[in-house]
């Protein structure tokens, strides 16, 4: 048996010179653990939300979103295994943070669940797309692929806009809900980055660029807020 057969991480690490830097490698492992944890918990929450669906079509669409999240989780988990890491150990530090976020933002009905999935999915994609700019090409591709969304945007938009047409009062309630979600999600993102040194290091000193300073991080969060406003507009909701 060769050394590569004995160590599943050896071939991937040696073929990617970025991992010669142990600090960078630690940051990537942290990021993959964070993403994996977020995806599996999102899958679980969407499966729960599907129970509130008013009809079979809506139930199936929400279940499909959950399935997409699980597929992303599998990709991330498998990459951690390739790196010789225990994916569940790497996910564990983030579980409480995601659970706390979902506990604070538990939807009251299926429409709030759809808005939450749409808003949080989009915000996560935007946030990790920003971070991906500082990653090696291989990791960047994985992050962008797994953060590409659940493919359900048109269904969510049609469902929310249709509900507003039936009852315009729904729009005001969901707009307030969207603002609350954005505030909670931004707070969570800022907290995670601030508390995890390895993730902070990825932002301030990536592979292909010098990273972000505090002013640039502020502008990044401004861009995230603007993208959220555009998503809310697509839903027919004022941000």
Residue pairs with C-beta under 8 A, 6 or more apart in sequence:
3 10
4 10
4 11
7 84
8 81
8 82
8 84
9 82
9 83
9 84
9 85
10 84
12 19
12 82
12 83
13 19
13 25
13 83
13 84
16 136
16 138
18 24
18 25
18 28
18 136
18 138
18 139
18 207
19 25
19 28
19 136
23 198
23 201
24 201
24 202
24 207
25 83
26 198
27 198
27 199
27 201
27 202
28 83
28 135
28 136
28 139
28 202
29 80
29 83
29 85
29 90
29 198
30 90
30 196
30 198
30 199
30 202
31 131
31 135
31 139
31 143
31 198
31 199
31 202
32 76
32 79
32 80
32 83
32 85
32 87
32 90
33 80
33 85
33 87
33 90
33 91
33 92
33 93
33 94
34 94
34 192
34 196
34 199
35 72
35 76
35 128
35 143
35 146
35 147
36 73
36 76
36 77
36 80
36 87
36 90
36 91
37 91
37 92
37 94
37 95
37 98
38 94
38 98
38 124
39 69
39 70
39 72
39 73
39 76
39 146
40 69
40 70
40 73
40 91
41 95
41 98
41 99
41 102
42 66
42 69
42 117
42 120
42 121
43 66
43 67
43 69
43 70
43 73
44 66
45 102
46 62
46 63
46 65
46 66
46 69
46 113
46 117
47 63
47 66
49 62
49 107
49 110
49 113
49 114
49 116
49 117
50 59
50 62
50 63
50 66
51 59
52 107
52 109
52 110
52 113
53 59
53 61
53 62
53 110
54 110
58 110
58 159
61 152
61 155
62 110
62 113
62 114
62 117
64 150
64 151
64 152
65 117
65 150
65 152
68 150
68 151
68 152
69 150
72 146
72 147
75 142
75 145
75 146
76 87
76 142
76 146
77 87
79 142
80 86
80 87
80 90
81 87
93 196
94 192
97 188
97 191
97 192
101 184
101 185
101 188
104 184
105 116
105 180
105 181
105 184
107 113
107 115
107 116
107 177
111 159
111 160
111 163
111 170
111 174
112 174
112 177
114 156
114 159
114 160
115 156
115 160
115 174
115 177
115 178
115 181
115 235
115 237
116 177
116 181
117 150
117 152
117 156
118 152
118 153
118 156
118 157
118 160
118 231
118 235
119 178
119 181
119 182
119 185
119 228
119 231
119 232
120 181
120 185
121 149
121 150
122 149
122 227
122 228
122 231
123 182
123 185
123 186
123 189
123 224
123 227
123 228
124 147
124 185
125 147
125 148
125 149
126 223
126 224
126 227
127 189
127 224
128 143
128 144
128 147
129 143
129 144
129 147
130 220
130 223
130 224
131 143
131 202
131 203
132 139
132 140
132 143
132 144
132 147
133 140
133 206
133 208
133 209
134 202
134 203
134 205
134 206
134 207
134 208
134 209
134 211
134 212
135 143
135 202
135 206
135 207
136 207
136 208
153 234
156 235
157 234
157 235
157 236
160 174
160 235
160 236
160 237
161 235
161 236
163 170
164 170
164 171
164 174
164 236
164 237
171 236
171 237
171 238
174 235
174 237
175 232
175 237
175 238
175 239
178 228
178 232
178 235
178 237
178 239
179 239
182 225
182 228
182 239
186 221
186 224
186 225
189 224
190 221
192 199
193 199
193 200
193 203
194 200
202 211
203 211
203 212
203 217
204 211
204 212
204 213
205 211
212 220
228 239
229 239
232 238
232 239
233 239
